[in-house]
Amino acid sequence: MPRRGRQQDVPMQRLGTPHEVAEAIYFLCSNRSSYINGSEIHINGGQHV
């Protein structure tokens, strides 16, 4: 049985881009995230909820 690719294992059926990860990091470093503390933000396309 052939091994499935990583993209097929992710519910969104694609891997995230470096730009998408950078956008999340940028948000966390900005004043817009000032009310967020002690949180984990999973950037994984819904693979682990």
C-alpha positions in Angstrom: 0.0 0.0 0.0 1.6 3.4 -1.0 2.2 5.9 1.7 -0.1 8.9 1.6 1.5 12.3 1.2 1.5 14.8 4.1 -1.0 17.1 2.3 -3.6 14.4 2.3 -3.3 13.9 6.0 -4.2 17.5 6.7 -8.0 18.3 6.8 -7.4 21.4 4.6 -5.7 19.1 2.0 -2.6 21.3 1.7 0.4 22.4 3.7 0.6 25.9 5.1 2.8 28.4 3.4 5.7 30.3 5.1 3.7 33.5 4.6 0.7 32.0 6.6 3.0 31.1 9.5 4.6 34.6 9.3 1.2 36.3 9.4 0.3 34.4 12.6 3.7 35.4 14.2 3.3 39.0 13.1 -0.2 39.1 14.7 1.1 37.8 18.0 3.8 40.4 18.0 1.4 43.2 17.3 -0.8 45.3 19.5 -3.8 43.6 18.0 -3.0 40.5 20.1 -2.6 42.5 23.4 -5.5 40.6 25.1 -4.0 37.2 24.3 -1.9 35.5 26.9 -0.9 32.0 27.8 -2.4 30.6 24.6 -1.2 28.1 22.0 -2.0 28.8 18.4 -1.7 25.7 16.3 -0.9 26.6 12.7 -1.6 23.1 11.2 -4.6 23.3 8.9 -6.8 21.6 11.5 -4.7 18.5 11.7 -4.6 18.6 15.5 -7.5 20.2 17.3 
